[in-house]
Amino acid sequence: MFRAPILTLAAVVVLGLVLIGVDMAVQPPAAPPTPAASAAAPPPAAAAATAAVPPPADFPAQVRYVGDVTAQGTTIPIAVTVDGGRAKAYVCDGRHVEAWLQGTAAAGALDASGRRGNHLTGHLDGDRLTGTVHVAGLPDAPFTASPATGTRTGIYRQSVSGRTSGWIVRGDGGQVGLSHDGTGALAPAPPLPDGPLPAGVGPVDGTTDVLAAP
Amino acid sequence: MSSRADTPPADDDAPTGPVGPFPRTQPGPRAPALLVPVLGGIALAVVLGVYGRLHEPGAVAVNVAGFSGPAYVKAWLTTVAVLLAVVQLVSALNMYGRIGAGSPSWVSTLHRWSGRFAVLVTVPVVVHCLYAFGFAYDSPRVLVHSVAGCLFYGAFATKMLALPRRDLPAVALPVIGGLVFTALVALWLTAALWLFTTRGLHL
């Protein structure tokens, strides 16, 4: 009884330190949301990120990234498409936050802008894309995205009869989507089917103008 | 008592305190008994805050099967902790004679173990908070949450360090315990309830 509270305190401290240790050990190879990319991210990549001496790698000619923005204690899906130096990005939580951005990607660095001052900067970190995104009404938030693994993974967009819808399809098949008619009101977009895409829905590539008026 | 025995008792000395094989009694509760626990708690709170501020947030993805994301894992763990904290409050009120007639011995056992589990389930949450986000003040909600988090663990450490002491002021434990409870409820309100109301109540 005399020492029990001290033991309790010690147990809590030890558990906390162990969990912090696990986080630190997991951190370098973990590429949320798909930590399966083990072969692609050797542990020394973490050291290289701090040193940053080797010349920055450049983007592949065509690549799609999917990941998460970490904002205010939660995560919001983000997808980025790089196609021939042109970058398109879509941030969408499927509920009440979305942002379309487009810009350029060159020499391992990415810069994209959207409406209402929305802005995104990113750079290659190994084969991952990390950076910061500013979405109007939210504080600047960091994001990390990994190269898409599935053929379906990426950003999809539909713009018909004054209504623009966007989807992020994740590597695990999960998706989020939002739809708006230009008046500011957002509504969940109907989920994309597994089979053929509905009429007017297409994957976003370098030629898509994601800032076009609805 | 041994030092007192060295001095021959003088018959004309007025008795200054209990004599005989009683436990030592102080003239009143000594506040310095709280000094080490309070300093220890403050130190832990400051360390957590400074670490949260200095540590570069990392994107850790703890995904537990059955939950829609790390935020919901944390929200539900905090909810469990708050429910246990309610058990803490009720059992403490009973132990102090504020509710119920008498306090069976199992109530103090319940109080101890519900408290241990309550704190233990918060540890994965705080580790994720500290490691992935750190101490932040983007909005009043986030600021209150960050401060309450440091306060909660500081007050908890103070309580654990104070409990073994036998010469505490009577109000010390209820006040520290109340602080732990209040901080935890504030943590829940500013994160779990916020998440449930903005993102929906689900796993």
Interface residues (C-beta under 8 A of the other chain):
Chain A: F2 R3 A4 P5 I6 T8 L9 A11 V12 L15 G16 L19 I20 D23 V26 Q27 A30 P32 P33 P35 D68 T70 Q72 G73 T74 T75 R95 P139 P142 T144
Chain B: P57 G58 A59 V60 A61 N63 G69 P70 A71 K74 R112 G115 R116 V119 L120 V123 P124 V126 V127 H128 C129 L130 Y131 A132 F133 D138 S139 V142 H145 F156 A157 K159 M160 L161 L163 P164 A191 W194 L195 T198 R199 G200
